[in-house]
Amino acid sequence: MGGLKKMSPSEEFQKKADEIVRLTKQVHQIIDSGLEENYFTPEELGDIQGQMTALIEQGVFWLKQENQDRFIYELRNFLKWLVDFAESKKEW
């Protein structure tokens, strides 16, 4: 029964920080691709900006609370929203 080794607090912090970076890069890739291909209308970019502003406000709040898990949750939700938003354009 040699279970998993428990991570130290610094290792756990780094793992969560790496996840935040990974998710943030995915968001940037989707937005950058959309901008390069003029995929989004100015109105849609405004919608995305509004959602990103809310995400940033949530991020600041949760990170001040030292709650990386909740910020990761918020990032994942935003990423899902962004992917769904982009994919909904393909259906037109």
LUMVEX-502638 format. One record per residue: x, y, z of N, C-alpha, C in turn; residue number from 0. Coordinates in Angstrom, 1 decimal, padded with zeros to 4 digits, always signed. Layout:
! LUMVEX-502638
<site <X,Y,Z>,<X,Y,Z>,<X,Y,Z>,NUM>
...
END
This chain:
! LUMVEX-502638
<site <+000.8,-001.2,+000.0>,<+000.0,+000.0,+000.0>,<+000.9,+001.2,+000.0>,0>
<site <+001.7,+001.4,-000.9>,<+002.6,+002.5,-000.9>,<+002.0,+003.7,-001.5>,1>
<site <+000.8,+004.1,-001.2>,<+000.1,+005.3,-001.8>,<+000.9,+006.4,-002.4>,2>
<site <+000.2,+007.4,-002.8>,<+000.9,+008.5,-003.4>,<+001.6,+009.4,-002.3>,3>
<site <+002.7,+009.9,-002.7>,<+003.5,+010.8,-001.8>,<+002.7,+012.1,-001.7>,4>
<site <+002.5,+012.6,-000.5>,<+001.8,+013.8,-000.2>,<+002.7,+015.0,-000.7>,5>
<site <+002.1,+015.9,-001.4>,<+002.9,+017.0,-001.9>,<+003.1,+018.0,-000.7>,6>
<site <+004.3,+018.7,-000.8>,<+004.5,+019.7,+000.2>,<+003.6,+020.9,-000.2>,7>
<site <+003.4,+021.8,+000.7>,<+002.6,+023.0,+000.4>,<+003.2,+023.8,-000.8>,8>
<site <+004.5,+023.9,-000.9>,<+005.1,+024.6,-002.0>,<+004.9,+023.9,-003.3>,9>
<site <+005.0,+022.5,-003.3>,<+004.7,+021.7,-004.5>,<+003.3,+021.9,-004.9>,10>
<site <+002.4,+021.8,-004.0>,<+001.0,+022.0,-004.3>,<+000.7,+023.4,-004.9>,11>
<site <+001.3,+024.4,-004.3>,<+001.1,+025.8,-004.8>,<+001.6,+025.9,-006.2>,12>
<site <+002.8,+025.3,-006.5>,<+003.4,+025.3,-007.8>,<+002.5,+024.6,-008.8>,13>
<site <+002.0,+023.5,-008.4>,<+001.1,+022.7,-009.3>,<-000.1,+023.5,-009.7>,14>
<site <-000.7,+024.2,-008.7>,<-001.9,+025.1,-009.0>,<-001.5,+026.3,-009.9>,15>
<site <-000.3,+026.8,-009.6>,<+000.2,+028.0,-010.4>,<+000.4,+027.5,-011.8>,16>
<site <+000.9,+026.3,-012.0>,<+001.2,+025.8,-013.4>,<-000.2,+025.6,-014.1>,17>
<site <-001.2,+025.2,-013.4>,<-002.5,+025.0,-014.0>,<-003.1,+026.3,-014.4>,18>
<site <-003.0,+027.3,-013.6>,<-003.4,+028.7,-013.9>,<-002.8,+029.2,-015.2>,19>
<site <-001.5,+029.0,-015.3>,<-000.7,+029.4,-016.5>,<-001.2,+028.6,-017.7>,20>
<site <-001.4,+027.3,-017.6>,<-001.8,+026.5,-018.7>,<-003.2,+026.9,-019.2>,21>
<site <-004.1,+027.1,-018.3>,<-005.5,+027.6,-018.7>,<-005.5,+029.0,-019.3>,22>
<site <-004.7,+029.9,-018.7>,<-004.5,+031.2,-019.3>,<-004.0,+031.2,-020.7>,23>
<site <-003.0,+030.3,-021.0>,<-002.4,+030.2,-022.3>,<-003.5,+029.7,-023.3>,24>
<site <-004.4,+028.8,-022.8>,<-005.4,+028.3,-023.7>,<-006.4,+029.4,-024.1>,25>
<site <-006.7,+030.2,-023.1>,<-007.6,+031.4,-023.4>,<-007.0,+032.3,-024.4>,26>
<site <-005.7,+032.6,-024.2>,<-005.0,+033.5,-025.1>,<-004.9,+032.9,-026.5>,27>
<site <-004.7,+031.6,-026.6>,<-004.6,+031.0,-027.9>,<-005.9,+031.1,-028.7>,28>
<site <-007.0,+030.9,-028.0>,<-008.3,+031.0,-028.7>,<-008.6,+032.4,-029.1>,29>
<site <-008.3,+033.4,-028.2>,<-008.6,+034.8,-028.6>,<-007.7,+035.2,-029.7>,30>
<site <-006.4,+034.9,-029.5>,<-005.4,+035.3,-030.6>,<-005.8,+034.7,-031.9>,31>
<site <-006.2,+033.5,-032.0>,<-006.6,+032.9,-033.3>,<-007.8,+033.6,-033.8>,32>
<site <-008.7,+033.9,-033.0>,<-009.9,+034.6,-033.4>,<-009.6,+036.0,-033.9>,33>
<site <-008.7,+036.7,-033.3>,<-008.3,+038.0,-033.8>,<-007.6,+037.9,-035.1>,34>
<site <-006.6,+037.0,-035.2>,<-005.9,+036.8,-036.5>,<-006.8,+036.6,-037.7>,35>
<site <-007.8,+035.8,-037.4>,<-008.7,+035.4,-038.5>,<-010.0,+036.3,-038.6>,36>
<site <-010.0,+037.4,-037.9>,<-011.2,+038.3,-037.8>,<-012.4,+037.5,-037.6>,37>
<site <-012.3,+036.5,-036.7>,<-013.4,+035.6,-036.4>,<-014.6,+036.2,-035.7>,38>
<site <-014.2,+037.1,-034.8>,<-015.2,+037.8,-033.9>,<-015.6,+039.2,-034.4>,39>
<site <-016.8,+039.5,-034.3>,<-017.3,+040.9,-034.7>,<-016.9,+041.8,-033.5>,40>
<site <-016.9,+043.1,-033.8>,<-016.6,+044.0,-032.7>,<-017.5,+043.9,-031.5>,41>
<site <-018.8,+043.6,-031.8>,<-019.8,+043.4,-030.7>,<-019.4,+042.1,-029.9>,42>
<site <-019.0,+041.1,-030.6>,<-018.6,+039.8,-029.9>,<-017.4,+040.0,-029.1>,43>
<site <-016.4,+040.8,-029.6>,<-015.2,+041.1,-028.8>,<-015.6,+041.9,-027.5>,44>
<site <-016.6,+042.7,-027.6>,<-017.1,+043.4,-026.5>,<-017.6,+042.5,-025.4>,45>
<site <-018.4,+041.5,-025.9>,<-018.9,+040.5,-025.0>,<-017.8,+039.7,-024.3>,46>
<site <-016.8,+039.3,-025.1>,<-015.6,+038.6,-024.6>,<-014.9,+039.4,-023.6>,47>
<site <-014.7,+040.7,-023.9>,<-014.0,+041.6,-023.0>,<-014.8,+041.7,-021.6>,48>
<site <-016.1,+041.8,-021.7>,<-016.9,+041.9,-020.5>,<-016.7,+040.6,-019.6>,49>
<site <-016.7,+039.5,-020.3>,<-016.6,+038.2,-019.5>,<-015.1,+038.1,-019.0>,50>
<site <-014.2,+038.6,-019.7>,<-012.8,+038.6,-019.2>,<-012.6,+039.5,-018.0>,51>
<site <-013.3,+040.7,-018.1>,<-013.2,+041.6,-017.0>,<-013.7,+041.0,-015.7>,52>
<site <-014.9,+040.3,-015.9>,<-015.5,+039.6,-014.7>,<-014.5,+038.5,-014.2>,53>
<site <-013.9,+037.8,-015.1>,<-012.9,+036.8,-014.7>,<-011.7,+037.4,-013.9>,54>
<site <-011.2,+038.5,-014.4>,<-010.1,+039.1,-013.8>,<-010.5,+039.6,-012.4>,55>
<site <-011.7,+040.2,-012.2>,<-012.1,+040.6,-010.9>,<-012.3,+039.4,-010.0>,56>
<site <-012.8,+038.3,-010.5>,<-012.9,+037.1,-009.7>,<-011.5,+036.6,-009.3>,57>
<site <-010.6,+036.6,-010.3>,<-009.3,+036.1,-010.0>,<-008.6,+036.9,-008.9>,58>
<site <-008.7,+038.2,-009.0>,<-008.1,+039.1,-008.0>,<-008.7,+038.7,-006.6>,59>
<site <-010.0,+038.6,-006.6>,<-010.6,+038.3,-005.3>,<-010.2,+037.0,-004.7>,60>
<site <-010.2,+035.9,-005.6>,<-009.9,+034.6,-005.1>,<-008.4,+034.4,-004.7>,61>
<site <-007.6,+035.1,-005.5>,<-006.1,+035.0,-005.2>,<-005.8,+035.8,-003.9>,62>
<site <-006.5,+036.9,-003.7>,<-006.3,+037.6,-002.4>,<-006.8,+036.7,-001.2>,63>
<site <-007.8,+035.9,-001.5>,<-008.2,+035.0,-000.4>,<-007.4,+033.7,-000.4>,64>
<site <-006.3,+033.7,-001.2>,<-005.4,+032.5,-001.3>,<-006.2,+031.2,-001.6>,65>
<site <-007.1,+031.4,-002.5>,<-007.9,+030.3,-003.0>,<-007.7,+030.0,-004.5>,66>
<site <-006.5,+029.4,-004.7>,<-006.2,+029.1,-006.1>,<-007.2,+028.1,-006.8>,67>
<site <-007.7,+027.2,-006.0>,<-008.7,+026.2,-006.5>,<-009.9,+026.9,-007.1>,68>
<site <-010.4,+027.9,-006.4>,<-011.6,+028.6,-006.9>,<-011.2,+029.4,-008.2>,69>
<site <-010.1,+030.0,-008.2>,<-009.7,+030.7,-009.4>,<-009.5,+029.8,-010.6>,70>
<site <-009.0,+028.6,-010.4>,<-008.9,+027.6,-011.4>,<-010.3,+027.2,-011.9>,71>
<site <-011.2,+027.0,-011.0>,<-012.6,+026.8,-011.3>,<-013.1,+027.9,-012.2>,72>
<site <-012.9,+029.1,-011.9>,<-013.4,+030.3,-012.7>,<-012.8,+030.3,-014.0>,73>
<site <-011.5,+030.0,-014.1>,<-010.8,+030.0,-015.4>,<-011.4,+028.9,-016.3>,74>
<site <-011.6,+027.7,-015.7>,<-012.1,+026.6,-016.5>,<-013.5,+027.0,-017.0>,75>
<site <-014.3,+027.6,-016.2>,<-015.7,+028.0,-016.6>,<-015.6,+029.0,-017.8>,76>
<site <-014.7,+030.0,-017.6>,<-014.5,+031.0,-018.7>,<-014.1,+030.3,-020.0>,77>
<site <-013.1,+029.4,-019.9>,<-012.6,+028.7,-021.0>,<-013.7,+027.9,-021.7>,78>
<site <-014.5,+027.2,-020.9>,<-015.7,+026.5,-021.5>,<-016.6,+027.5,-022.2>,79>
<site <-016.9,+028.6,-021.6>,<-017.8,+029.6,-022.2>,<-017.2,+030.1,-023.5>,80>
<site <-015.9,+030.4,-023.5>,<-015.3,+030.9,-024.7>,<-015.3,+029.9,-025.8>,81>
<site <-015.0,+028.6,-025.5>,<-015.1,+027.6,-026.6>,<-016.5,+027.4,-027.1>,82>
<site <-017.5,+027.4,-026.2>,<-018.9,+027.2,-026.6>,<-019.3,+028.4,-027.4>,83>
<site <-018.9,+029.6,-027.1>,<-019.2,+030.9,-027.8>,<-018.6,+030.8,-029.2>,84>
<site <-017.3,+030.4,-029.3>,<-016.7,+030.3,-030.6>,<-017.4,+029.2,-031.5>,85>
<site <-017.7,+028.1,-030.9>,<-018.3,+027.0,-031.6>,<-019.7,+027.3,-032.1>,86>
<site <-020.4,+028.2,-031.3>,<-021.8,+028.5,-031.7>,<-021.7,+029.3,-033.0>,87>
<site <-020.6,+030.0,-033.3>,<-020.5,+030.8,-034.5>,<-020.5,+029.8,-035.7>,88>
<site <-019.9,+028.7,-035.5>,<-019.8,+027.7,-036.6>,<-021.1,+027.2,-037.1>,89>
<site <-022.1,+027.2,-036.2>,<-023.4,+026.6,-036.5>,<-024.2,+027.6,-037.4>,90>
<site <-023.8,+028.8,-037.6>,<-024.5,+029.7,-038.4>,<-024.3,+029.5,-039.8>,91>
END
